Amino acid sequence: PILYRLTEGGFISSFEQKVGKRQTRIYYHLEEYGKKKLEDMTKEFHETIQIIESILKDKGDEDIA
């Protein structure tokens, strides 16, 4: 489901290639729009982690006192 949503959103593209008699492989490609979105989401993720670590550190300091 996530791959379908990413494709529909224009973040990735895909193409199918026949392998053997009945198998089909799907290949995915990260589009420029997807690269920008990935960069933004990665930045947001790291900011969120820093906030959580700050909260946990502050909470740990309270336990010591």
Backbone as a printed PyTorch tensor [residue, N CA C, xyz], in Angstrom:
tensor([[[  0.8020,  -1.2170,   0.0000],
         [  0.0000,   0.0000,   0.0000],
         [  0.8430,   1.2800,   0.0000]],

        [[  1.9430,   1.2840,   0.7320],
         [  2.7450,   2.5060,   0.7910],
         [  3.3680,   2.8130,  -0.5720]],

        [[  3.7740,   1.7860,  -1.2840],
         [  4.3560,   2.0290,  -2.6090],
         [  3.3270,   2.6100,  -3.5700]],

        [[  2.0920,   2.1540,  -3.4600],
         [  1.0320,   2.7080,  -4.3100],
         [  0.7890,   4.1800,  -3.9800]],

        [[  0.7770,   4.5120,  -2.6910],
         [  0.5680,   5.9130,  -2.2850],
         [  1.7220,   6.7980,  -2.7320]],

        [[  2.9470,   6.2890,  -2.6220],
         [  4.1020,   7.0700,  -3.0530],
         [  4.0790,   7.2860,  -4.5650]],

        [[  3.6490,   6.2720,  -5.3090],
         [  3.5320,   6.3960,  -6.7660],
         [  2.4450,   7.3960,  -7.1270]],

        [[  1.3000,   7.2840,  -6.4930],
         [  0.1910,   8.2000,  -6.7660],
         [  0.5500,   9.6420,  -6.4030]],

        [[  1.3900,   9.8190,  -5.3830],
         [  1.8010,  11.1500,  -4.9640],
         [  2.8970,  11.7520,  -5.8300]],

        [[  3.4420,  10.9640,  -6.7540],
         [  4.4900,  11.4620,  -7.6310],
         [  5.8800,  11.4280,  -7.0170]],

        [[  6.0140,  10.7500,  -5.8690],
         [  7.3120,  10.6700,  -5.2060],
         [  8.2140,   9.6250,  -5.8610]],

        [[  7.5990,   8.5540,  -6.3490],
         [  8.3480,   7.5040,  -7.0410],
         [  7.6100,   7.1360,  -8.3160]],

        [[  8.3450,   6.5080,  -9.2230],
         [  7.7130,   5.9490, -10.4150],
         [  8.0620,   4.4670, -10.4490]],

        [[  7.3400,   3.7190, -11.2390],
         [  7.5870,   2.2850, -11.3040],
         [  7.3920,   1.7820, -12.7250]],

        [[  8.0360,   0.6710, -13.0180],
         [  7.7670,  -0.0220, -14.2750],
         [  7.8960,  -1.5120, -14.0410]],

        [[  7.1780,  -2.2570, -14.8350],
         [  7.1620,  -3.7070, -14.6960],
         [  7.9870,  -4.3390, -15.8020]],

        [[  8.6480,  -5.4480, -15.4520],
         [  9.4220,  -6.1980, -16.4320],
         [  9.1100,  -7.6730, -16.2530]],

        [[  8.8060,  -8.3180, -17.3370],
         [  8.4780,  -9.7440, -17.3170],
         [  9.7550, -10.5370, -17.0760]],

        [[  9.6770, -11.4910, -16.1410],
         [ 10.7950, -12.3680, -15.8180],
         [ 10.2830, -13.7940, -15.9030]],

        [[ 10.8000, -14.5460, -16.8020],
         [ 10.3140, -15.9070, -16.9620],
         [  8.9450, -15.9230, -17.6240]],

        [[  8.2270, -17.0250, -17.4240],
         [  6.9280, -17.1810, -18.0920],
         [  5.7930, -16.4470, -17.3840]],

        [[  5.8020, -16.4810, -16.0430],
         [  4.6600, -15.9080, -15.3260],
         [  5.0220, -14.8480, -14.3010]],

        [[  6.2890, -14.6180, -14.0820],
         [  6.6900, -13.6550, -13.0610],
         [  6.8840, -12.2660, -13.6560]],

        [[  6.5260, -11.2730, -12.8720],
         [  6.7340,  -9.8820, -13.2490],
         [  7.4390,  -9.1820, -12.0980]],

        [[  8.5060,  -8.4630, -12.4240],
         [  9.2060,  -7.6690, -11.4230],
         [  8.7890,  -6.2130, -11.5730]],

        [[  8.6870,  -5.5450, -10.4380],
         [  8.3700,  -4.1210, -10.4550],
         [  9.5920,  -3.3810,  -9.9340]],

        [[ 10.0450,  -2.4130, -10.6990],
         [ 11.1900,  -1.5880, -10.3250],
         [ 10.6800,  -0.1940,  -9.9780]],

        [[ 11.2580,   0.3810,  -8.9250],
         [ 10.8420,   1.7010,  -8.4690],
         [ 12.0000,   2.6830,  -8.6020]],

        [[ 11.6330,   3.9320,  -8.8970],
         [ 12.6240,   4.9940,  -9.0660],
         [ 12.1810,   6.2080,  -8.2570]],

        [[ 13.0950,   6.7690,  -7.4820],
         [ 12.8070,   7.9670,  -6.6890],
         [ 12.8690,   9.1850,  -7.6130]],

        [[ 11.7710,   9.9110,  -7.7190],
         [ 11.6900,  11.0860,  -8.5880],
         [ 12.2740,  12.3070,  -7.8830]],

        [[ 12.5580,  13.3700,  -8.6380],
         [ 13.1080,  14.5950,  -8.0520],
         [ 12.2000,  15.1310,  -6.9440]],

        [[ 10.8960,  15.1390,  -7.2010],
         [  9.9210,  15.5820,  -6.1950],
         [ 10.0330,  14.7110,  -4.9440]],

        [[ 10.2440,  13.4280,  -5.1460],
         [ 10.3980,  12.4880,  -4.0360],
         [ 11.6830,  12.7200,  -3.2700]],

        [[ 12.7500,  13.0940,  -3.9750],
         [ 14.0270,  13.3770,  -3.3100],
         [ 13.8790,  14.5760,  -2.3770]],

        [[ 13.1940,  15.5990,  -2.8380],
         [ 12.9680,  16.7890,  -2.0160],
         [ 12.1120,  16.4370,  -0.7950]],

        [[ 11.0620,  15.6670,  -1.0300],
         [ 10.1770,  15.2540,   0.0630],
         [ 10.9390,  14.4040,   1.0790]],

        [[ 11.7710,  13.4790,   0.5940],
         [ 12.5720,  12.6320,   1.4750],
         [ 13.5290,  13.4830,   2.3070]],

        [[ 14.1460,  14.4550,   1.6780],
         [ 15.0530,  15.3570,   2.3890],
         [ 14.3070,  16.1190,   3.4880]],

        [[ 13.1350,  16.6500,   3.1510],
         [ 12.3310,  17.3850,   4.1330],
         [ 11.8920,  16.4810,   5.2830]],

        [[ 11.4490,  15.2760,   4.9610],
         [ 10.9790,  14.3530,   5.9940],
         [ 12.1290,  13.8900,   6.8870]],

        [[ 13.3070,  13.6910,   6.3020],
         [ 14.4770,  13.2860,   7.0780],
         [ 14.8720,  14.3880,   8.0510]],

        [[ 14.8480,  15.6300,   7.5680],
         [ 15.1700,  16.7730,   8.4320],
         [ 14.1700,  16.8590,   9.5900]],

        [[ 12.8870,  16.7140,   9.2780],
         [ 11.8500,  16.7560,  10.3060],
         [ 12.0240,  15.6210,  11.3090]],

        [[ 12.3830,  14.4410,  10.8300],
         [ 12.6050,  13.2850,  11.6910],
         [ 13.7350,  13.5660,  12.6820]],

        [[ 14.8560,  14.0930,  12.1810],
         [ 15.9930,  14.3750,  13.0560],
         [ 15.6580,  15.4590,  14.0830]],

        [[ 14.8970,  16.4590,  13.6730],
         [ 14.4710,  17.4920,  14.6160],
         [ 13.5910,  16.8970,  15.7150]],

        [[ 12.7000,  16.0010,  15.3390],
         [ 11.8180,  15.3490,  16.3070],
         [ 12.6240,  14.5010,  17.2860]],

        [[ 13.6020,  13.7670,  16.7750],
         [ 14.4560,  12.9370,  17.6290],
         [ 15.2120,  13.8140,  18.6270]],

        [[ 15.7220,  14.9590,  18.1760],
         [ 16.4400,  15.8630,  19.0780],
         [ 15.5260,  16.3650,  20.1920]],

        [[ 14.2900,  16.6830,  19.8510],
         [ 13.3350,  17.1490,  20.8540],
         [ 13.0510,  16.0450,  21.8710]],

        [[ 12.8310,  14.8380,  21.3920],
         [ 12.5560,  13.7060,  22.2930],
         [ 13.7510,  13.4450,  23.1970]],

        [[ 14.9650,  13.4590,  22.6290],
         [ 16.1590,  13.2410,  23.4420],
         [ 16.3060,  14.3240,  24.4980]],

        [[ 15.9840,  15.5610,  24.1500],
         [ 16.0540,  16.6700,  25.1030],
         [ 15.0660,  16.4570,  26.2470]],

        [[ 13.8620,  16.0310,  25.9100],
         [ 12.8460,  15.7750,  26.9340],
         [ 13.2850,  14.6410,  27.8510]],

        [[ 13.7890,  13.5610,  27.2520],
         [ 14.2320,  12.4210,  28.0510],
         [ 15.4180,  12.7860,  28.9340]],

        [[ 16.3250,  13.6000,  28.4190],
         [ 17.4720,  14.0300,  29.2130],
         [ 17.0040,  14.8730,  30.3980]],

        [[ 16.1010,  15.8150,  30.1310],
         [ 15.5610,  16.6500,  31.2080],
         [ 14.8420,  15.7940,  32.2440]],

        [[ 14.0980,  14.8130,  31.7960],
         [ 13.3700,  13.9310,  32.7010],
         [ 14.3450,  13.1210,  33.5500]],

        [[ 15.4290,  12.6760,  32.9200],
         [ 16.4550,  11.9320,  33.6610],
         [ 17.1190,  12.7770,  34.7220]],

        [[ 17.3350,  14.0450,  34.4300],
         [ 17.9400,  14.9620,  35.4050],
         [ 17.0190,  15.1570,  36.6100]],

        [[ 15.7020,  15.1620,  36.3860],
         [ 14.7450,  15.3260,  37.4740],
         [ 14.7840,  14.1310,  38.4180]],

        [[ 14.9810,  12.9320,  37.8640],
         [ 15.0100,  11.7150,  38.6790],
         [ 16.2060,  11.7210,  39.6330]],

        [[ 17.2900,  12.3600,  39.2220],
         [ 18.5150,  12.3830,  40.0360],
         [ 18.3360,  13.3120,  41.2240]],

        [[ 17.6250,  14.4020,  41.0360],
         [ 17.4910,  15.4180,  42.0890],
         [ 16.6240,  14.9840,  43.2240]]])
